[in-house]
Amino acid sequence: MDSKRPKYLSSFGRRQMRGLRGTQAERMETLLPKIQITLPEEGEVKLPNKPVWLEIGYGAGEHMAGQAKANPNVHYIGCEVFTNGIAAALGHIEKHDLKNVQLFIDDARLLLEKLPDACLERVYILFPDPWPKKKHNKRRIVNEATLEILHRVMKPGARLRLATDDKQYAIWILVKMMEQQTEGRFRWLAESAKDWYPAPKDHLTTRYEAKAIRGQPVFLDFTRV
Ligand SMILES: C[S@@+](CC[C@H](N)C(=O)[O-])C[C@H]1O[C@@H](n2cnc3c(N)ncnc32)[C@H](O)[C@@H]1O
């Protein structure tokens, strides 16, 4: 196999929009190395003895920073590949002097592979890239392979929140998750329509969501059985 070929079909678009300058560039040099997770060649990523929450694709990091600030007892891991987003998130982390956040700056699935079994209490995937064209659907991060590995790394009873403003992606998610429910792996927590719209009380609006680009956002909460 070509060792340079990425292991996963990319679920994200561009990794950089514009070059970083000034304090943003400085934070990438000084703050990022202090809080960045690097993968061990062998064995698992070491985690503190605290509840661990993980967010995949935090964008500019408003939700991650807000949750980490509101939940100081939690160890929060954010995964993002978009350099300008990582730089923005570092700004929030510095501004709020957050000591409970670590960042992984590559494909989240590479980190998931290295996490111990049943280590996560919460996982957020908020407004993942919709990949609306049929030929691109296979790039969607919510797929059988991701759910398989999330099932391994989430504790029984852990929460998974998936949000999207793309109706077709919402249907896609529900189909995938109902398969999981049938197999007894995840269970949808909604009891009525108001449980998936409007946003849950503990949700913090993200930058992408605020633009409501594709339609009405829905919030789909699941528990790992
Ligand atoms: C549409 S944006 C939404 C960002 C943010 N959650 C929000 O609501 O504002 C999706 C983000 O997920 C990131 N992303 C997609 N696949 C990823 C992956 N496999 N690992 C880490 N980040 C990923 C992209 O780089 C992009 O910034």
The ligand as an SDF file (V2000), in Angstrom:
LIG
                    3D

 27 29  0  0  0  0  0  0  0  0999 V2000
  -19.1000   22.6410    8.1720 C   0  0  0  0  0  0  0  0  0  0  0  0
  -17.7900   22.8270    9.3080 S   0  0  0  0  0  0  0  0  0  0  0  0
  -18.6260   23.0800   10.8530 C   0  0  0  0  0  0  0  0  0  0  0  0
  -17.7060   23.5790   11.9330 C   0  0  0  0  0  0  0  0  0  0  0  0
  -18.3270   23.7460   13.3340 C   0  0  0  0  0  0  0  0  0  0  0  0
  -18.7190   22.4730   13.9060 N   0  0  0  0  0  0  0  0  0  0  0  0
  -19.4780   24.7100   13.3010 C   0  0  0  0  0  0  0  0  0  0  0  0
  -20.6420   24.2420   13.4440 O   0  0  0  0  0  0  0  0  0  0  0  0
  -19.2430   25.9110   13.1240 O   0  0  0  0  0  0  0  0  0  0  0  0
  -17.1740   21.1700    9.4970 C   0  0  0  0  0  0  0  0  0  0  0  0
  -15.7610   21.1310   10.0560 C   0  0  0  0  0  0  0  0  0  0  0  0
  -15.3800   19.7900   10.3060 O   0  0  0  0  0  0  0  0  0  0  0  0
  -14.0100   19.6510   10.0020 C   0  0  0  0  0  0  0  0  0  0  0  0
  -13.7690   18.2200    9.7590 N   0  0  0  0  0  0  0  0  0  0  0  0
  -14.3640   17.4670    8.8100 C   0  0  0  0  0  0  0  0  0  0  0  0
  -13.9200   16.2070    8.8580 N   0  0  0  0  0  0  0  0  0  0  0  0
  -13.0250   16.1610    9.8880 C   0  0  0  0  0  0  0  0  0  0  0  0
  -12.2260   15.1150   10.4080 C   0  0  0  0  0  0  0  0  0  0  0  0
  -12.2560   13.8790    9.8950 N   0  0  0  0  0  0  0  0  0  0  0  0
  -11.4130   15.4000   11.4440 N   0  0  0  0  0  0  0  0  0  0  0  0
  -11.3710   16.6580   11.9690 C   0  0  0  0  0  0  0  0  0  0  0  0
  -12.1070   17.6900   11.4960 N   0  0  0  0  0  0  0  0  0  0  0  0
  -12.9250   17.4350   10.4550 C   0  0  0  0  0  0  0  0  0  0  0  0
  -13.8020   20.5370    8.7980 C   0  0  0  0  0  0  0  0  0  0  0  0
  -12.4610   20.9300    8.6390 O   0  0  0  0  0  0  0  0  0  0  0  0
  -14.7200   21.7150    9.1090 C   0  0  0  0  0  0  0  0  0  0  0  0
  -14.0370   22.7490    9.7640 O   0  0  0  0  0  0  0  0  0  0  0  0
  1  2  1  0
  2  3  1  0
  2 10  1  0
  3  4  1  0
  4  5  1  0
  5  6  1  0
  5  7  1  0
  7  8  2  0
  7  9  1  0
 10 11  1  0
 11 12  1  0
 11 26  1  0
 12 13  1  0
 13 14  1  0
 13 24  1  0
 14 15  1  0
 14 23  1  0
 15 16  2  0
 16 17  1  0
 17 18  1  0
 17 23  2  0
 18 19  1  0
 18 20  2  0
 20 21  1  0
 21 22  2  0
 22 23  1  0
 24 25  1  0
 24 26  1  0
 26 27  1  0
M  CHG  2   2   1   9  -1
M  END
$$$$
